Amino acid sequence: MKLSTTLLFLLPATLLLASDKDEPSLSYTLRVDKETVRLVPGKDVQIKGRFDNPTVTLVPDTERLFTYAQVTFKYPANFAFEADFDTEGLKMWTLDGNNCVIMVQQYESLAMTPKAFAEQLKKLYGAGTRTENKSYTFNGQKYSGIRVHLTLASQKMIQDVLALPTKTGSRLLILQDNPPEEKQSEESKTVLKLLNETLTP
């Protein structure tokens, strides 16, 4: 079987993002013999050339690109996605893995700080909850915040609450880890590496 000199790939238009409540789309790499082509949902691609009985492989990306709340970063593609806009003036996105969870919170007008958020967690989870200052440097920029140590249903967890710069309201980036044997999980290491490479507030 021979393929024509030009191939057109158009993924279903229903995969296009309609709103910031939709899960970021997953891109693919198409391998046709020795040719490699990037495929993005909703965008057509042409492959020039002639192929005689080609071997074709479609490989999904291992990462997705988060682009909401005026912040962008890559995260593992297998993380479950949830958007919650039920509270007036607050938008929340949750990216949930097996051990690690990424949360982005956008407050329309409220000046929510990592310290104030951590105090809310202390009230919610009890006197055993403790906090300490924590900062990260991602993609060359320093982000300061609070680390919260808490116990939920006998499970020890860590939440790092970081402030993202914004001109109006406030934004928080929350990184939760439920590390086995109280060591940093491999998922958390992967997430921190991706944030360091790609986070743009």
Helices and strands as residue ranges (DSSP letters): E 2-3, E 6-9, G 13-15, E 28-32, E 35-39, E 45-48, E 51-52, E 56-60, E 63-66, E 73-76, E 80-84, E 90-96, E 100-107, H 114-125, E 130-138, E 141-152, E 155-164, E 170-177, G 180-182, H 186-198
